[in-house]
């Protein structure tokens, strides 16, 4: 394995030093490099054991899907983070279907789920690491659920736009109304109506496939 990828594995899998030399070698042998294009599906209800994902570059979106096909984003995983729900077959009590897509060109190191499950049985540090990551993920999921259930949509949309501009460092977000609907757990028509209202209030400027924030102070007021 290339030294740069090995260093990345050692850094992100904090239990590395607790493994035996043989376990370290086998872990490397069971880790493969994958490149995904934007929008490509990585994990779904038919493939519940994609493996443990270490995001080297790019980002992933994890979501659930309603019976009528509406997608609700649970959380997003950015560069340098680890996803264990992509190996949900080895986690107890994960019984609902989770979908994971690449948001953009994404480079991922994938640890084989069967070997990772073996490590969890052999090494308590691996098990503790997995439980810690899972609890952090569900904390984010609960925040998403609280937003959908208890936060008005104008505020939820404002929070999303504010967070996206903070993350990208750009006041113009290259996102369609359909994409924003998926991220906010709403319908495209609802997003379009609210964005048009924001535009009328001078908060945003809309163009094809993009939303420009024109009044950050007003946007922050809605977020409060």
Buried (B, 14 or more C-beta within 10 A) or exposed (E): BEEEBBEBBEEBBBBBEBBEEEBBEBBEEBBEEBEBEEEBEBBBEEBBBBBBBBBBEBBBBBBBBEEEEBBBBBBBBEEEBBBBBBBBBBBEEBEEEBBBBBBEEBBBBBBBBBBBBBBBEEBEBBBBBBEEBBEBBBEBBEEBBEBBEEEEBEEBBBBBBBEBBEEEEEBBBEBBBEBBBBBBBBEBEBBBEBBEEBBEEEBBBBEEEEBBBBBEEBBEEBBE
